[in-house]
């Protein structure tokens, strides 16, 4: 029974460190990249008011930026649910 508790603590500590050092920062970085793609698409769309081809490219960047942000918010939510399920601490 003691070995099981020790193994569970080791696993819990590993998951907490993995979340703190890799997963949450990676989600934040990807969210920032998606936001930049979205903003770049908005810039392209506004600056190419007379060129339909460039406006289409801007629309695509806007769409994929929004998709990326939705995916990252979903990943953060799923990770938060998993952390709460396993009783780990959520970094702030």
Kinemage of the C-alpha trace (Angstrom):
@kinemage 1
@onewidth
@group {chain A} dominant
@subgroup {mainchain}
@vectorlist {calphas} color= white
{ca unk a 1} P 0.000 0.000 0.000
{ca unk a 2} L 2.851 2.403 0.773
{ca unk a 3} L 4.515 1.700 -2.587
{ca unk a 4} L 1.251 2.515 -4.380
{ca unk a 5} L 0.931 5.845 -2.555
{ca unk a 6} L 4.541 6.728 -3.357
{ca unk a 7} L 4.041 5.847 -7.021
{ca unk a 8} L 0.860 7.932 -7.145
{ca unk a 9} L 2.702 10.916 -5.648
{ca unk a 10} L 5.516 10.557 -8.177
{ca unk a 11} L 3.001 10.411 -11.033
{ca unk a 12} L 1.079 13.414 -9.673
{ca unk a 13} L 4.278 15.463 -9.312
{ca unk a 14} L 5.345 14.522 -12.843
{ca unk a 15} L 1.987 15.594 -14.286
{ca unk a 16} L 2.052 18.876 -12.359
{ca unk a 17} L 5.545 19.659 -13.660
{ca unk a 18} L 4.552 18.643 -17.199
{ca unk a 19} L 1.551 20.961 -17.082
{ca unk a 20} L 3.491 23.861 -15.576
{ca unk a 21} L 6.604 23.588 -17.743
{ca unk a 22} L 5.278 22.397 -21.096
{ca unk a 23} L 1.537 22.234 -21.676
{ca unk a 24} L 0.266 25.564 -20.350
{ca unk a 25} L 3.129 27.611 -21.868
{ca unk a 26} L 2.697 25.776 -25.181
{ca unk a 27} L -1.028 26.523 -25.221
{ca unk a 28} L -0.283 30.186 -24.466
{ca unk a 29} L 2.295 30.353 -27.263
{ca unk a 30} L -0.053 28.742 -29.772
{ca unk a 31} L -2.860 31.091 -28.700
{ca unk a 32} L -0.577 34.064 -29.304
{ca unk a 33} L 0.334 32.701 -32.750
{ca unk a 34} L -3.339 32.253 -33.631
{ca unk a 35} L -4.059 35.799 -32.475
{ca unk a 36} L -1.226 37.120 -34.657
{ca unk a 37} L -2.592 35.233 -37.682
{ca unk a 38} L -6.034 36.703 -36.990
{ca unk a 39} L -4.685 40.242 -36.641
{ca unk a 40} L -2.551 39.855 -39.776
{ca unk a 41} L -5.660 38.710 -41.665
{ca unk a 42} L -7.562 41.757 -40.426
{ca unk a 43} L -4.704 43.989 -41.554
{ca unk a 44} L -4.607 42.320 -44.992
{ca unk a 45} L -8.367 42.563 -45.362
{ca unk a 46} L -8.459 46.272 -44.532
{ca unk a 47} L -5.378 47.275 -46.513
{ca unk a 48} L -6.480 45.419 -49.678
{ca unk a 49} L -9.882 47.027 -49.969
{ca unk a 50} L -9.666 47.268 -53.762
{ca unk a 51} L -8.067 43.884 -54.527
{ca unk a 52} L -10.490 40.940 -54.291
{ca unk a 53} L -7.673 38.368 -54.306
{ca unk a 54} L -5.892 39.934 -51.365
{ca unk a 55} L -9.185 40.319 -49.509
{ca unk a 56} L -9.785 36.585 -49.961
{ca unk a 57} L -6.363 35.867 -48.506
{ca unk a 58} L -7.156 38.167 -45.580
{ca unk a 59} L -10.463 36.356 -45.011
{ca unk a 60} L -8.651 33.003 -44.952
{ca unk a 61} L -6.163 34.270 -42.381
{ca unk a 62} L -8.990 35.652 -40.253
{ca unk a 63} L -10.845 32.339 -40.430
{ca unk a 64} L -7.797 30.213 -39.562
{ca unk a 65} L -6.845 32.597 -36.767
{ca unk a 66} L -10.294 32.174 -35.231
{ca unk a 67} L -10.137 28.396 -35.677
{ca unk a 68} L -6.732 28.333 -33.985
{ca unk a 69} L -7.958 30.391 -31.052
{ca unk a 70} L -11.026 28.166 -30.613
{ca unk a 71} L -8.829 25.067 -30.648
{ca unk a 72} L -6.443 26.540 -28.058
{ca unk a 73} L -9.279 27.643 -25.762
{ca unk a 74} L -10.750 24.140 -26.081
{ca unk a 75} L -7.378 22.551 -25.294
{ca unk a 76} L -7.036 24.777 -22.235
{ca unk a 77} L -10.536 23.817 -21.111
{ca unk a 78} L -9.925 20.098 -21.590
{ca unk a 79} L -6.624 20.326 -19.732
{ca unk a 80} L -8.287 22.251 -16.897
{ca unk a 81} L -11.017 19.599 -16.633
{ca unk a 82} L -8.392 16.838 -16.594
{ca unk a 83} L -6.373 18.644 -13.926
{ca unk a 84} L -9.486 19.066 -11.788
{ca unk a 85} L -10.444 15.434 -12.264
{ca unk a 86} L -7.084 14.183 -11.052
{ca unk a 87} L -6.859 16.710 -8.215
{ca unk a 88} L -3.795 18.567 -9.462
{ca unk a 89} L -3.126 22.244 -8.859
{ca unk a 90} L -4.039 24.672 -11.625
{ca unk a 91} L -1.278 27.219 -12.337
{ca unk a 92} L -2.310 30.864 -12.288
